[in-house]
């Protein structure tokens, strides 16, 4: 042996940041020592928020999104990526029809999109920046300017002091505040007043953990850095990572550019043409932050959300290598062994189970259900998505097959059939006589499957983002209606859409109309 150490590649993974303006993908090799190596990258401009963030996505915007993801998937497959991690931010999370795009991408592209709340987005960006650049000893302000939101992170090389996501993205601000070209002084003042109101908590945190450096990530900040560099004849040849400029450099650039119109801005070297309309709002934001916080130096990070996705995934993969805690109950141990073998979506599945049991407990007596039914529902919730181990398409049917053929210990045949059928009916069709596995059940077990599936469908819909956005639920019922009020961390539209599109079976078993609405108060984790 020559004494050299060769790292083992555990997996090749693609991560996609589905932003408001653009989709960014990175394909990496993950190594056994916890590091990763970038194999390829791709950026596709999609401009999802052409009608403004929070409104419905247009048909053209959804077509652009699907087309972009098809290109990214083709590249990922060509490069041999074994898994694709796709995280969506504010444009999809807030859109009234964001759920339709998520479902369309599953059906047409075969990619499962996870819609994350802003706090998580900020955390992942912070992880990526800490990993990708030389962090100063003192806390620095990290600012990631997107189309729908802007993430603010106060961090040093080891920890975070502040994480927040503000609905101040350049597409949102342009749609709300900028009508003139060039931007007018009144519009600049209105933007500054808005920033003053919305950034009070960031300013307070910065005052406590004061630093002198602003670290910028993502497209708007990269474009600004490139344009300043070109003006100074020092454009980077390879990467914008660690590219530095001073606040004075920015202010000189700002004064030259802010009153340019669209045509004049097209001549700026370093500006992505599809960001032209959005540049003024971004410039006003950066100007406000530098002036208000008294920051003297700016540097750029080429790593952002997509690398943060990889870092979190890497940590979870390595954590899963530890031995599973010994479980005495053979039924639970058998289920847990199965879901781990199938690379289950653990946080999603546990959260869905908690929501399902909350709904079960409300209707247990009324629906004449038992403690055994409760146990079977919990296990079905744990296993409902394990069909992804075979394929994204028809994964509910694959879950049915795996559960029925997994030799689960401690259960009788009827109990296995009930869990398998309940998992199968968590999406798509409700139970029908023509379905052979359901048809073979006796009348009593068919009734149990309907009741438990009706509950699981709503619980699964309430985590449509797969990111545990619903923090608590409150259930009220009367003779005609069941109202589920949800308290969420971020915008609730995707979860309400996800649950209400699965309402039919629940309404049949409860004989009431289902209403799901946002609660007015802050809740706690279920």
C-alpha positions in Angstrom: 0.0 0.0 0.0 1.2 3.5 -0.8 -0.4 5.1 2.3 -2.7 7.4 0.3 -6.3 7.8 1.5 -9.0 7.7 -1.1 -12.4 9.1 -0.2 -15.4 6.9 -1.0 -18.2 8.4 -3.1 -21.4 7.6 -1.2 -23.8 9.1 -3.8 -24.2 11.6 -6.6 -27.0 14.0 -5.9 -28.6 17.0 -7.7 -30.0 19.9 -5.7 -32.4 22.4 -7.2 -33.2 25.9 -5.8 -36.6 26.8 -7.4 -36.4 30.6 -7.0 -38.8 33.3 -8.0 -36.6 34.5 -10.9 -34.4 31.5 -11.7 -33.9 27.8 -11.0 -30.4 26.9 -9.9 -29.2 23.3 -10.0 -26.0 21.8 -8.7 -24.8 18.2 -9.1 -22.4 16.9 -6.5 -20.5 13.8 -5.4 -21.0 13.2 -1.7 -18.0 11.6 0.0 -17.8 9.3 3.1 -15.8 11.9 5.1 -18.7 14.4 4.9 -17.3 16.5 2.0 -18.8 17.0 -1.5 -17.4 17.9 -4.9 -19.4 19.9 -7.6 -19.7 17.9 -10.8 -21.9 20.3 -12.8 -24.2 23.3 -12.5 -27.1 24.8 -14.5 -29.2 27.9 -14.2 -32.5 28.5 -15.9 -34.3 31.9 -15.8 -38.0 31.3 -15.4 -39.5 34.5 -14.0 -42.3 32.9 -12.1 -43.7 36.1 -10.6 -44.5 38.0 -13.7 -47.9 38.7 -12.2 -46.5 39.5 -8.8 -45.5 37.2 -5.9 -48.6 35.8 -4.1 -50.8 35.9 -7.2 -51.6 32.8 -9.3 -48.7 31.6 -11.5 -49.5 32.2 -15.2 -49.8 29.3 -17.6 -46.6 30.6 -19.4 -44.7 30.8 -16.1 -45.7 27.2 -15.2 -44.7 26.0 -18.7 -41.3 27.7 -18.3 -40.9 26.1 -14.9 -41.7 22.6 -16.2 -39.4 23.1 -19.2 -36.6 24.2 -17.0 -37.0 21.2 -14.7 -37.0 18.9 -17.7 -33.7 20.3 -18.8 -32.3 20.0 -15.2 -33.5 16.4 -14.9 -32.0 15.5 -18.3 -28.6 16.9 -17.1 -28.9 15.1 -13.8 -29.6 11.8 -15.4 -26.8 12.3 -17.9 -24.4 13.0 -15.1 -25.6 9.9 -13.2 -27.3 11.6 -10.2 -29.1 9.0 -8.1 -31.4 11.5 -6.3 -32.8 14.9 -7.1 -33.6 17.3 -4.2 -35.9 20.2 -5.3 -36.7 23.0 -2.8 -39.2 25.7 -3.7 -39.3 29.2 -2.1 -41.8 32.0 -1.8 -43.1 32.3 -5.4 -44.4 28.7 -5.4 -45.2 28.6 -1.7 -47.4 31.8 -1.9 -49.0 31.3 -5.3 -52.7 30.4 -5.2 -52.0 27.6 -7.7 -48.6 26.7 -6.5 -49.9 23.2 -5.6 -50.9 22.7 -9.2 -47.4 23.4 -10.3 -46.0 21.0 -7.7 -48.4 18.2 -8.9 -47.7 19.0 -12.5 -43.9 18.6 -12.0 -44.5 15.2 -10.3 -46.7 14.0 -13.2 -44.7 15.4 -16.1 -41.1 15.5 -14.8 -41.0 13.0 -12.0 -39.5 15.4 -9.5 -40.9 15.9 -6.0 -40.8 19.5 -4.9 -40.4 20.5 -1.3 -41.7 24.0 -0.5 -39.8 25.3 2.5 -40.6 28.2 4.8 -38.5 31.3 4.8 -36.8 30.6 8.1 -35.5 27.3 6.8 -34.4 29.0 3.6 -32.4 31.4 5.6 -30.8 28.6 7.6 -29.8 26.7 4.6 -28.3 29.8 2.9 -26.4 30.5 6.1 -25.0 27.0 6.1 -23.9 27.3 2.5 -22.1 30.7 3.1 -20.4 29.4 6.2 -19.2 26.4 4.2 -18.2 28.3 1.1 -16.2 31.4 2.1 -13.7 32.6 4.7 -16.0 34.0 7.4 -14.6 36.9 9.5 -14.2 36.4 13.3 -16.9 38.8 14.1 -20.5 38.2 13.0 -21.3 39.3 9.5 -24.6 40.1 7.9 -25.5 37.7 5.1 -28.1 38.9 2.6 -29.6 36.8 -0.1 -31.8 38.8 -2.5 -34.3 36.7 -4.3 -37.3 37.6 -6.4 -39.9 37.0 -3.7 -38.0 37.2 -0.5 -34.7 38.4 1.0 -33.0 36.3 3.6 -31.0 37.9 6.4 -28.6 35.9 8.5 -26.2 37.2 11.2 -23.4 34.6 11.5 -19.8 34.0 12.2 -17.9 30.8 11.2 -19.6 28.7 13.8 -23.1 29.8 14.7 -26.1 31.9 13.7 -27.3 34.9 15.8 -30.3 35.9 13.6 -32.3 34.2 10.9 -35.2 35.9 9.1 -36.9 35.9 5.7 -38.5 39.1 4.6 -41.0 39.5 1.7 -38.8 42.1 0.1 -37.6 40.3 -3.0 -36.9 42.4 -6.1 -39.8 41.0 -8.2 -42.2 41.7 -5.3 -40.9 45.2 -4.7 -40.8 46.1 -8.4 -44.5 45.0 -8.8 -45.5 46.8 -5.6 -43.5 50.1 -5.8 -41.9 50.7 -9.2 -44.0 51.9 -12.2 -41.7 54.6 -13.6 -38.7 54.0 -15.9 -36.3 55.3 -14.8 -37.4 54.8 -11.2 -38.7 58.1 -9.6 -37.4 59.8 -6.4 -40.8 59.2 -4.9 -40.7 55.5 -5.6 -37.2 55.3 -4.1 -38.5 57.1 -0.9 -41.5 54.7 -0.7 -39.2 51.7 -1.0 -36.9 53.1 1.7 -39.8 53.7 4.0 -41.0 50.2 3.5 -37.5 48.8 4.2 -37.3 50.8 7.4 -40.6 49.3 8.6 -39.8 45.7 7.7 -36.2 45.5 8.7 -36.5 46.8 12.3 -35.8 43.4 13.9 -32.8 42.9 11.6 -31.4 46.3 12.5 -31.9 45.5 16.2 -30.0 42.1 15.9 -27.2 43.8 13.9 -26.9 46.5 16.6 -26.3 43.7 19.2 -24.0 41.6 17.0 -22.3 44.3 15.1 -20.0 43.5 12.2 -18.5 45.5 9.3 -19.0 43.1 6.4 -22.0 42.3 4.3 -21.9 39.0 2.5 -24.1 38.8 -0.5 -25.3 35.7 -2.3 -27.5 34.8 -5.3 -28.2 36.5 -8.6 -28.9 40.2 -7.7 -25.9 40.6 -5.5 -23.7 38.6 -8.0 -24.8 40.9 -10.8 -24.1 44.0 -8.8 -20.6 42.7 -7.9 -19.9 41.9 -11.5 -21.1 45.3 -12.8 -18.9 47.1 -10.3 -15.9 44.9 -11.2 -16.4 45.6 -14.9 -16.6 49.3 -14.3 -13.3 49.1 -12.4 -11.7 46.8 -15.1 -11.1 44.0 -12.6 -13.7 41.4 -13.6 -13.2 37.9 -12.1 -12.1 35.2 -14.6 -13.5 32.2 -12.8 -15.9 32.8 -9.9 -17.5 35.6 -8.0 -16.8 33.7 -4.7 -14.9 36.0 -2.3 -15.2 38.9 -4.8 -14.9 42.1 -2.7 -15.9 45.7 -3.1 -16.3 48.6 -0.7 -19.5 50.4 0.3 -17.9 53.5 -1.4 -17.5 51.5 -4.6 -21.2 50.6 -4.4 -22.4 54.2 -3.8 -20.4 55.4 -6.8 -22.0 52.7 -8.9 -25.4 53.4 -7.5 -25.2 57.1 -8.3 -24.3 56.3 -11.9 -26.9 53.7 -12.5 -30.0 54.3 -10.4 -31.5 56.9 -12.8 -30.8 54.9 -16.0 -33.8 53.7 -17.9 -34.2 50.2 -19.3 -32.3 50.8 -22.5 -29.4 52.4 -20.8 -29.2 49.5 -18.3 -29.0 47.0 -21.1 -25.5 48.3 -21.9 -24.2 47.5 -18.4 -21.7 44.7 -18.6 -22.4 42.0 -16.0 -26.1 42.5 -15.8 -28.3 39.5 -16.7 -30.7 40.9 -19.3 -33.7 39.2 -17.6 -32.9 41.0 -14.3 -32.9 44.4 -16.0 -36.4 45.5 -14.8 -35.7 44.3 -11.3 -32.3 46.0 -10.8 -33.6 49.4 -9.4 -35.4 47.8 -6.5 -32.4 45.7 -5.7 -30.1 48.7 -5.8 -32.3 50.7 -3.4 -32.4 47.8 -1.0 -28.6 47.3 -0.9 -28.1 51.1 -0.6 -30.5 51.2 2.3 -28.8 48.4 4.2 -25.3 49.7 3.7 -26.3 53.2 4.8 -28.5 52.3 7.7 -26.2 49.6 9.1 -23.0 51.5 8.5 -21.4 48.6 6.6 -18.1 49.4 4.9 -17.2 46.2 2.9 -19.1 43.7 0.8 -18.0 40.3 -0.4 -19.8 37.7 -2.4 -20.5 34.0 -1.8 -21.0 31.8 -4.9 -22.7 29.2 -2.6 -26.3 29.7 -1.7 -29.5 27.7 -1.1 -28.7 24.8 -3.5 -25.4 24.1 -1.6 -27.3 24.4 1.7 -29.7 21.7 0.5 -26.7 19.5 -0.1 -25.1 20.2 3.3 -28.3 19.4 5.1 -28.8 16.2 3.1 -25.2 15.2 3.8 -25.7 15.6 7.5 -28.9 13.6 7.5 -27.3 10.8 5.4 -24.4 10.5 7.8 -26.7 10.6 10.9 -28.6 7.7 9.4 -25.5 5.5 9.5 -25.9 5.3 13.3 -27.6 2.2 14.6 -31.3 2.5 15.0 -32.4 2.7 18.6 -33.5 -0.7 19.9 -37.3 -1.0 20.1 -38.9 -3.7 22.3 -42.3 -3.8 20.5 -41.9 -6.2 17.6 -44.7 -4.5 15.6 -43.1 -1.0 15.8 -39.5 -2.4 15.3 -40.6 -4.2 12.2 -42.2 -1.1 10.7 -39.2 1.1 11.6 -36.8 -1.4 10.0 -38.9 -1.4 6.8 -39.2 2.4 6.5 -35.4 2.8 7.0 -34.7 0.3 4.3 -36.9 2.2 2.0 -35.2 5.6 2.7 -38.4 7.0 4.1 -39.2 10.7 4.2 -38.9 10.7 8.0 -39.8 14.2 9.0 -42.8 14.3 6.6 -44.0 10.9 7.6 -43.7 11.5 11.4 -45.5 14.9 11.0 -48.3 13.4 8.9 -48.7 10.6 11.6 -49.0 13.3 14.3 -51.6 15.2 12.4 -53.5 12.0 11.5 -53.6 10.9 15.2 -54.8 14.4 16.2 -57.7 14.1 13.8 -58.3 10.4 14.8 -58.6 11.3 18.5 -61.3 13.9 17.7 -63.4 11.4 15.8 -62.5 8.1 17.5 -65.8 7.7 19.4 -68.0 9.0 16.7 -66.5 6.8 14.0 -66.4 3.8 16.4 -62.7 3.3 16.1 -60.4 1.4 18.5 -56.9 1.8 19.9 -55.8 -0.9 17.5 -57.1 1.3 14.6 -55.1 4.2 16.0 -51.9 2.1 16.0 -52.5 0.9 12.4 -53.2 4.5 11.3 -49.9 5.6 12.8 -47.9 2.9 11.1 -49.7 3.4 7.8 -48.7 7.1 8.0 -45.1 6.1 8.6 -45.2 3.9 5.6 -47.5 5.8 3.2 -44.6 7.2 1.0 -42.2 4.3 1.0 -43.3 3.5 -2.6 -41.0 6.4 -3.6 -38.3 3.8 -3.1 -39.5 2.1 -6.3 -40.7 5.2 -8.3 -42.2 8.6 -7.9 -45.0 7.7 -10.3 -47.8 5.7 -8.7 -45.8 5.6 -5.4 -49.1 5.0 -3.5 -49.5 1.7 -5.3 -45.9 0.8 -4.8 -46.4 1.4 -1.0 -49.3 -1.0 -1.1 -47.1 -3.7 -2.7 -44.2 -3.2 -0.4 -46.3 -3.3 2.8 -48.1 -6.4 1.7 -44.9 -8.3 0.8 -42.5 -7.1 3.5 -43.1 -9.9 6.1 -44.0 -7.4 8.8 -43.7 -9.1 12.2 -46.2 -9.0 15.0 -49.2 -8.3 12.7 -51.9 -10.6 11.6 -52.8 -10.8 7.9 -55.9 -8.5 8.2 -53.9 -5.8 9.9 -51.2 -5.9 7.2 -53.9 -5.6 4.5 -55.5 -2.6 6.4 -52.2 -0.7 6.7 -51.3 -1.5 3.1 -54.7 -0.2 1.8 -54.7 2.8 4.0 -51.3 3.8 2.7 -52.4 3.1 -0.9 -55.4 5.5 -0.5 -53.4 8.4 0.9 -53.6 10.0 -2.6 -55.4 9.8 -5.9 -58.4 7.4 -6.0 -60.5 6.7 -3.0 -61.4 3.0 -2.3 -63.4 1.4 -5.0 -64.9 -2.1 -5.4 -62.9 -2.7 -8.6 -59.6 -2.4 -6.7 -58.6 -6.1 -6.1 -56.8 -5.7 -2.7 -59.6 -3.6 -1.3 -62.3 -5.8 -2.8 -60.9 -8.9 -1.0 -61.4 -7.3 2.4 -64.6 -8.2 4.4 -67.2 -5.5 5.0 -65.9 -4.5 8.5 -62.3 -4.1 7.3 -63.4 -2.1 4.2 -65.2 0.3 6.5 -62.0 0.6 8.7 -59.9 1.3 5.6 -62.3 4.1 4.4 -62.3 5.8 7.8 -58.5 5.6 8.3 -57.8 6.6 4.7 -60.1 9.6 5.0 -58.1 10.8 8.0 -54.7 10.1 6.4 -55.6 11.9 3.2 -56.3 15.2 5.1 -53.2 14.8 7.3 -51.0 14.2 4.3 -52.5 17.2 2.5 -51.7 19.4 5.5 -48.0 18.7 4.9 -48.2 19.1 1.1 -44.9 21.1 1.3 -43.2 18.2 3.0 -41.7 20.7 5.3 -43.9 20.7 8.4 -45.3 24.1 7.8 -48.4 23.4 9.9 -47.4 23.9 13.5 -50.7 23.1 15.1 -54.3 22.4 14.3 -57.6 23.1 16.0 -60.7 21.1 15.1 -64.3 22.2 15.6 -67.3 20.3 14.5 -71.0 20.8 14.4 -73.9 18.9 12.8 -73.1 20.1 9.3 -69.4 21.2 9.2 -65.9 20.3 10.3 -63.5 23.2 10.6 -59.8 22.7 10.8 -57.9 25.8 11.7 -54.2 25.6 11.0 -51.4 27.6 12.4 -48.4 27.7 10.1 -44.9 29.0 10.1 -45.1 30.4 6.5 -47.9 31.0 4.0 -50.6 28.3 4.3 -51.9 28.2 0.7 -50.1 25.1 -0.3 -51.3 23.1 2.7 -54.9 24.3 2.4 -54.9 23.4 -1.3 -53.2 20.0 -0.6 -55.8 19.0 2.1 -58.9 20.4 0.4 -58.2 18.5 -2.9 -58.5 15.3 -0.8 -61.6 16.2 1.1 -64.2 13.8 -0.5 -63.6 10.7 1.5 -63.3 12.6 4.8 -66.6 14.3 4.1 -68.2 10.9 3.4 -67.0 9.2 6.6 -67.9 12.2 8.8 -71.0 13.2 6.8 -70.1 16.8 7.1 -68.5 19.5 4.9 -64.8 20.2 5.5 -63.5 23.7 5.9 -59.8 24.4 6.4 -58.7 27.9 7.2 -55.8 29.8 8.7 -55.8 30.4 12.4 -55.4 33.9 13.7 -52.9 33.1 16.5 -49.4 31.6 16.7 -49.3 27.9 17.6 -46.8 25.3 18.8 -45.6 22.1 17.2 -48.1 19.3 17.1 
